[in-house]
């Protein structure tokens, strides 16, 4: 199989991991890196035996695909230039800084027939992958994504830094339009919200209660899904999924299923069972990059499309507007 030449733009913390993963793939050639900090670009290029391009145009001349891990403000300009030349792109989340930019990239990618994949990495978390065989149709979702303070990332609100992961997962599960969003947030150590809570209501009646904080004492990345006859618990940190189900008393259960009790009597009798779906050891970043190369070779639709990235950004922007409105309201009434 001919190796695919891929370049990386932006080699900070995340971009350097992109370079490392790509350099390890047998069917990929890391064709070069570029960063506005050329010293950083040269260091990463030396570490992974590639070249440091002096500018984006130079890099684009030597690649068949591109991953973009720059600051969010630069996503649009870099991606647009690549797409105009017919080069597939992998863009880290959030897809762009604004909805207008995201919409422009979606339209350009369709016009050129070029693949765009967005790096919502939690879609590739082992706990999420383990739920593939289940029918997910939640009517209530609760998520908590809490992190200890880290100065890196405080240039954007916690909604775009952390909460957007859960927004994307929830939108992938709930196949229904959003009809209402309520939100509150507080800026504690930065100029934007460091802790935020949102209540998202969907047309089908589902409600999602989403909390994100980057000023917590302990880390937590958990989501709970409630649907008819099932409760599903997801621990993103541990890569663990647990399923509690209500099944007919006569229904046979899979090996490894644990019965927790019974409910009802006679023909209305049900069993309460517990299952822990098999989880495979997966490096989520490497796996999503592998799937990116696969979609290029097969010319297929990526698991996380530009449209998906745009939808997550739209909801995130609504949440941030609601927080700003609530903050302004509190200031006026103080």
Secondary structure, 3 states (H helix, E strand, C coil): CCCEEEEEECCCHHHHHHHHHHHHCCCEEEEEEECCCHHHHHHHHHHCCCCECCCHHHHHCCCCEEEECCCHHHHHHHHHHHHHCCCEEEEECCCCCCHHHHHHHHHHHHHHCCCEEEECHHHHCHHHHCCCCCCCCCCEEEEEEECCCCCCCCCCCHHHHHHHHHHHHHHHHCCCCEEEEEEEEECCCCCCCCEEEEEEEECCCCEEEEEEECCCCCCEEEEEEEECCEEEEEECCCCEEEEEEEEECCCCCCCCCEEEEEECCHHHCEEEEEECCCCCCCCHHHHHHHHHHHHHHHCCCCCCEHHHHHHHHHHHHHHHHHHHHHHHHHHHHC
